[in-house]
Amino acid sequence: MLKRGRGIELKTRGELEAMRAAGLVVAKALAAVSAAAKAGVSTLELDELAEQTIRDAGAVPSFKGYHGFPGSICSSVNEQVVHGIPNRAQVLAEGDLLSVDCGAILAGWHGDSAVTLAIGAITQAEQELSDATRASMWAGIEQVRADNRLSDISFAIESSVIASEEKDGRTYGIVDGYGGHGIGSQMHMEPFLPNMGKPGKGPRLRVGMALAVEPMLTLGTDRTEELSDGWTVITTDGTRAAHWEHTVAVTEDGPWVLTAPEN
């Protein structure tokens, strides 16, 4: 029986190990997609590859059919921030920036992770955008520790972004209204995890909690709009975006990144 802490699902060690198994499936699917993502390949081909990899592992794609979403991955290109729908007509080109979000369910437990990929040569600004997003994710992950507060993660993400801005000599938009979430027996659970905020706020983290930590940054605005397809979220100013995500558990020994590759 699952216990709950202030409405947040608490997992046993065995249940976290089951989530790790699901996380490894996600990692394998993202590795396959990352290797195949080249100019001339459609996002639908990448989606089909991810789905086959997930099903071959005995798992089920989390995203496919979720509130009607048609794909096994979200494939968001350039100014698309999140929830891009894979399709045959969207063929990757040299210089594209592609974010791939992927989830899998194995034995009833969820894993969720995202990467941003350069298709061929991208600009220095775009590479630094992706690097800053990834660095902020890892800064947030470092705070996924028992007795911390939820907003300690948010503050660490925001602080890392500010440090990257100073290093790179530009301003990054932290996408407004989107963030991480609890995860476990469902893909999206309490609590919502903002990507910015003051420390020391929100629920106290407890061993057995699991969170998806997922910053989204842009080269311009923090504002977005949803396209008429009802899913794809784009930057309002057309600037490019990056998205990185891992599923992370709170353990007695610190953060456990459940969607990290095995090696």
Helices and strands as residue ranges (DSSP letters): E 3-5, E 8-10, H 13-36, H 43-56, E 60-61, G 66-68, E 73-77, E 80-82, E 97-106, E 109-118, H 124-141, H 150-168, E 173-174, E 180-182, E 189-193, E 210-213, E 216-218, E 224-226, E 233-235, E 241-243, E 246-251, E 254-257
